[in-house]
Amino acid sequence: MNEFVERLISFGWREPRPSYDVVIIGGGGHGLATAYYLATRHGITNVAVLERSYIGSGNSGRNTTVIRANYGIPEAVRFYQHSIELYQTLEDETGRDLMHLQKGLLWIAHSELGVRAERARAAINTAFGAKTEFVTPEEIARICPQIDLSGGGVWPVQGATYHPEGATARHDRVVWAYAEGAMRLGAHVHQRTPVTGLLMDGDRVIGVETPRGPISAGVVMSAVGGHVSGLAAMAGLRLPIRSHPLQAFVTNHYQRQFDPIVSSSDLLFYTSQTPRGEMLMGAEIDRQPSYSYRSGHHFIQQTAFRAITLLPFLRDLRVLRQWTGICDMSPDYSPVMSATPVEGFYVTTGWGTWGFKAIPAGGEGMAGLIATGEPPELIAPFSLDRFAKDRTLADRGSAGTH
Ligand SMILES: Cc1cc2nc3c(=O)[nH]c(=O)nc-3n(C[C@H](O)[C@H](O)[C@H](O)COP(=O)(O)OP(=O)(O)OC[C@H]3O[C@@H](n4cnc5c(N)ncnc54)[C@H](O)[C@@H]3O)c2cc1C
């Protein structure tokens, strides 16, 4: 948070109270959006969001900002389509310029198998409310003339799905808008306040421990991104989550305009142009689970090599910055928005490499669950007990490269 933003946005920082109705651990997009929707949709404002560092310091401030709903299973298509629609009206609702840009998204197929997968994606998206159509190489060339349709002679472009509502938004502004909106209605956000333990009364969570003292709570929600395993362990809970680093990088300014977001499942990368003109590149998670924020040359080398195959102009650009976030990966690539077997303890997790687009719908859903005790229809399939009941929601379409 810099001084410029602090002056522009009216955050009302307060001292922590000894007790709140709801304590949310983690000041990323999901924690802050839940506080915002508790206040705006349910009138629940005796709420604190506790953030160990500064708000948006986790993955919500480190992602590649792709917003889309072209997922692979009905439950996900419906949920993410709702999130896209909430994003489309979020600037009006919060009164903040979030730099939301509808760009359209091309998902390129380079083989007969890839074409079949993209046709299936278009069919399931259309059936469950997301706009996605199959397009030919000629149409691809019209939408994005920079694409080399021969794929460097090795990965010929055979077709793609086009998802016109695919968008991007400035990630930290989304975080700040939710924080400001929640605080304006009375919620508290406490930065530099790590939760170091949970207060338990038998099997029930009744508050949190922090270096600023204990805080009691009617309900505690964990929204700590890739650090959820340690946090859940404080409640004696083992979650089906592994934490993997995910890296990204941006190049220097590309002078021409590059309109859509472009992704390829065979070449395992995706890219879009930032409002500053940089080319923003993402790819796969690091295979080894870890909490390391170190970024590596191997990632740039592999991603750049594959991206240049499809977009030769990238060859002339330079890498400006590279960074890493720690992603909470679920075994079925779907999120977990749920009550838990520990009374009073809720989790929003499993956001992996795909949770930025879900911030509005995820926050709204968790607020509904906490306020009413019942999961709203859109998030009900994503409960934690789906693993025990063998009702997993396998969806490789969650990752930006599948
Ligand atoms: C490189 C990269 C690219 C990505 N690209 C995309 C994309 O294009 N589109 C997309 O939809 N998603 C993308 N994602 C995923 C997306 O960023 C995340 O899923 C999403 O931001 C998760 O939000 P969150 O609020 O759950 O977690 P976070 O934003 O990580 O917030 C968790 C917060 O909890 C805090 N915390 C942790 N432990 C404690 C504690 N003990 N006490 C208090 N606070 C604590 C952390 O400091 C952090 O601020 C990407 C992620 C990465 C890393």
The ligand as an ORCA input file, in Angstrom:
! r2SCAN-3c Opt
* xyz 0 1
  C       1.561    -16.061    -10.577
  C       0.080    -16.275    -10.368
  C      -0.783    -16.063    -11.429
  C      -2.169    -16.241    -11.250
  N      -3.009    -15.918    -12.266
  C      -4.348    -15.985    -12.092
  C      -5.232    -15.541    -13.108
  O      -4.783    -15.066    -14.171
  N      -6.568    -15.632    -12.895
  C      -7.078    -16.150    -11.739
  O      -8.302    -16.248    -11.617
  N      -6.262    -16.533    -10.722
  C      -4.911    -16.465    -10.870
  N      -4.066    -16.827     -9.849
  C      -4.641    -17.362     -8.597
  C      -5.156    -16.240     -7.705
  O      -4.201    -15.224     -7.598
  C      -5.495    -16.780     -6.307
  O      -6.237    -17.967     -6.414
  C      -6.284    -15.778     -5.492
  O      -5.659    -14.527     -5.497
  C      -6.433    -16.287     -4.068
  O      -6.961    -15.262     -3.258
  P      -7.032    -15.487     -1.680
  O      -7.679    -14.301     -1.112
  O      -7.631    -16.839     -1.420
  O      -5.508    -15.653     -1.222
  P      -4.342    -14.562     -1.081
  O      -4.520    -13.440     -2.003
  O      -3.054    -15.339     -1.171
  O      -4.555    -13.989      0.368
  C      -4.251    -14.732      1.525
  C      -3.751    -13.739      2.558
  O      -3.653    -14.423      3.810
  C      -2.556    -13.864      4.502
  N      -2.177    -14.819      5.564
  C      -1.566    -16.026      5.444
  N      -1.404    -16.590      6.639
  C      -1.928    -15.730      7.548
  C      -2.063    -15.741      8.971
  N      -1.618    -16.782      9.703
  N      -2.640    -14.676      9.583
  C      -3.118    -13.616      8.866
  N      -2.988    -13.548      7.524
  C      -2.429    -14.595      6.873
  C      -1.505    -13.675      3.426
  O      -0.529    -12.729      3.806
  C      -2.357    -13.210      2.240
  O      -2.414    -11.808      2.116
  C      -2.677    -16.698     -9.987
  C      -1.798    -16.916     -8.930
  C      -0.426    -16.715     -9.113
  C       0.503    -16.949     -7.957
*
